Amino acid sequence: MLTWQLLTFDQLTTHTLYDLIKLRIEIFVVEQTCPYPELDDKDRAPGAHHLLGYNGDTLVACARLLPPGVSFEGVSIGRVAIDAGWRGGQRGHQLMEQALSACELLWPGQVIEIGAQEHLQGFYRRHGFQAVSDSYLEDGIPHVDMRRVPG
């Protein structure tokens, strides 16, 4: 069972920030063999929130929630990651449900936009997202923009 925290950048301790960056680099850079600029200043953008999923004291899941105008015109969810040892058992869906609930709490009734890895479109469709762009390469990985309209 995972426990969840929703924190702003200023609420992150140095240890929590280290664990968050470590998890994201392990997945997006090492596992996916994709060098990219992990530190893009969006983590500390005004209104940014970090959803953190813990197993005890160990960070095993995360997502970055951004207000309108930071990554997309609408609210956005990004840097969605789950430790390899914790994948399966619907944990990815649990993470997205938590992220969507947090977005609704922070920015009620807003459109939510994501830049999804193309092979994950089916996963995101299960959460109400629809593709709104053609496929494009981002850091060498095929992506597609997707949008979830409230209601």
N, C-alpha and C positions, 0 to 999 in steps of 0.2 A: 504494500500500500504506500503510495506516494503522498507526501504532504507538500503543500504549495505555499509559496510566498510571492507577493507582487510588490516590487520595490522600484523606486526611482533610482537614477544613477547616484544621487547624493546619499541615498540610504544604503548603498552597497558598502560593505566593509572591504578592506584591502584583500582579505582572505576570500571573501565571496566573489569579488571581481576576478581574482586570480583563478578560482575554480571555474567561473563562467567562461573566461577566455580560454582556459585550458580545454574545457569540454568542447567548445566550438572549434578550436584549432585541431583537436584530435579527430573530429568528424569531417569538417569541411576542407582542411588542408591536408592532413595526413591520410585519413581513410579514403577520401575522394581524390587524392593526389592532385590537388588543385591549389597552387599558390595564388593567393588573392589578398587584397588589402583588408584584413580582418578589422583593423582599427580604422573606422571610417567616420568618426565623430558623431555618428547617429546615436550611439549608446548614451551619449550625454546631451542630446538635443533636448531643448525645453519640452516637457511633457512626455518624454520617453519613459517607458516602464519595462521592467524585466520580470518575466514570469519564470520562477525557479521551482523545479520539482525535486524533492529530496527523498532518498531512502535513508532514514536515520539522519546522519550528518553528512551524507555524501550526495553531492549534486549529480543527478542522473538525467535531467531533462530541463530544457529551457526554450524560451521564445522571447523575441523582442517586439514590443508593441509600440508603435509610433503614431503620434497624432497626425491629423491631416496636414499635407504640405511638406512633410519631411522626405519621404520616399516616393509617395504617390499623392494625387490630389486628395484622396480619401485617407482614412485610417489605414495603417498597414501592419501586418504581422510578418516577421521575418526571423532569420537565424533560428529556425525551428529545429531542435536537435534533441536526440535521445542517445545516451550511451549505448554502445553496441550490445553490451551485456543485459540491457534492460528493454531491448526491442521485442515486440511480440506481445501477446496477451492484451491487445487493444490499447496499449499504453500511448501510442501515437495519437489515437483518437481521443483518449483522455486528455492529452496535452492540448490538442486543438479545441476541445470543448472548454477547457479551462481558459485558453487564450480568447476564445470568442466571448465567453462570459465576462472576462476582464475588460475586453474592448467595449462591451455593452454597458458595463458599469462606468467606465471612464468617459466614453463618448457615445451616449445613447442614440440609437436610431441612425447611425452613420454607415455609409458604404465602407466595406473593408476590401482592400486590394492587396494582392501578393504577387511576387515574382516567383512562380513555382518551377521546380525542376520538372521538365516535360514528362518524365516517366511517373510522376506523382499526381498527375491530373485526376485520376480516378479517386485517389485518397481525398483530395481537396473537394471534389464534386460531392462526396458523401457529407460534406459540411456546408453545402450550399453555394460553393464557388463555381463560376462558369468562366471558361476561357474567353478572353476579350482581345487577344493578339495572336499573330502568327508566331511560330517558333523562332527564337533568336538565341544566339550564343552569348552567354555571360560567363566569363572566366573559363571558356572552353567547354561549358556544359550547356546543352539545350534547355532553354527555359521558355515559359509562356506566362504572360500576365493573366491573372484571374481576378474576378470581382465577385463579391457577395453583397447583394442588395438586401437591406432589412425588410422583414415581413415575408 
